[in-house]
Amino acid sequence: MLPWSSPLAGRFEELVVDSAALRGNPLGDPHERPLLVYLPPGYDEDEAKRYPTVYVAQGYTGHIAMWWNRVPFRTPYPELADAMFARGEAPPAIVVYFDAWTSLGGSQFLDSPGTGQYHTYLCDEVVPFVDGRFRTLAARDHRAITGKSSGGYGAMVTAMLRPDVFGALATHAGDALFDVCHRAEFPRCARQLRDRAGGSYETFLEEFRQRSIPREGDIELLEMYAYAAAYSAEPDGRVLMPFDANGQVVPEVWQRWLACDPVVMAGQEQYAEALRSMRGIWIDAGRRDEYYLDLGASAFLDRVLAAGVQQQQVYFELFDAGHGGIEYRYPLALAWLCERLQG
């Protein structure tokens, strides 16, 4: 736990993906995106050996440089993962840290006219880019996606939407059970929007973009808008909010959000079939999660099992923690996934 970086047993390659899918996106965000690819110990010694691949999705406001953020007495995840491979606690794998940040703070890893084609970018551009440059086992049974919070959401929905690309997933406190984790926030957001921007998101966004440092409450309002941009944007890019000026639900917009809820999706046969095809599904959360994503995890587990996924395909745990500071859980899921991606 030194306050500076430790020597790595494996190594990283830093690349840039020039994305056709993100070119001309509605937010004007860059279409050239950074990519970090971790190559495990031994990768350079045996030029014939191929490896399974695990893709890592970040939570809301996450961007790729933040993987190296270092706080006292804690080790960044890339170093935790490298140490795990160095100790031989998991079969070696290539780990891909990709970027899906937007100027709203996140994309939810979906295609949306409000943010851009981030689902297409990941599945149809980033994955082939990595397979074309590194010695991967280039098949869905040897490829997984993992993430925490909004990244956990991305892991769940991406695996359900594209089981041809990903054959396993891990979600740490992923956004799920929207009735519980999101709906209760609507009155709070409506009140803040009223008091700070006259009830207008357009006013709030204009003022936010002019500030050099976010004010208290900015990120909470921006986060809700970012979700709406992902879940309920119109074809022309106009973003519809799921609540009115009094914080009451707008039913027709809320239904669009619910259609994106992993718990709701898992109850539909097309996605249930995708879940049944997974080689492994890891679900965990802190039992004191401030956003009640422990309840979302339990609800997703219930739907996964109801879909016919065999118990031996699933790992589930509620552990003693809140929402933050759970990076020590990520290598546990990574090792579990790597075991299931072999062969």
Disulfide bonds with the S-S distance in Angstrom:
none
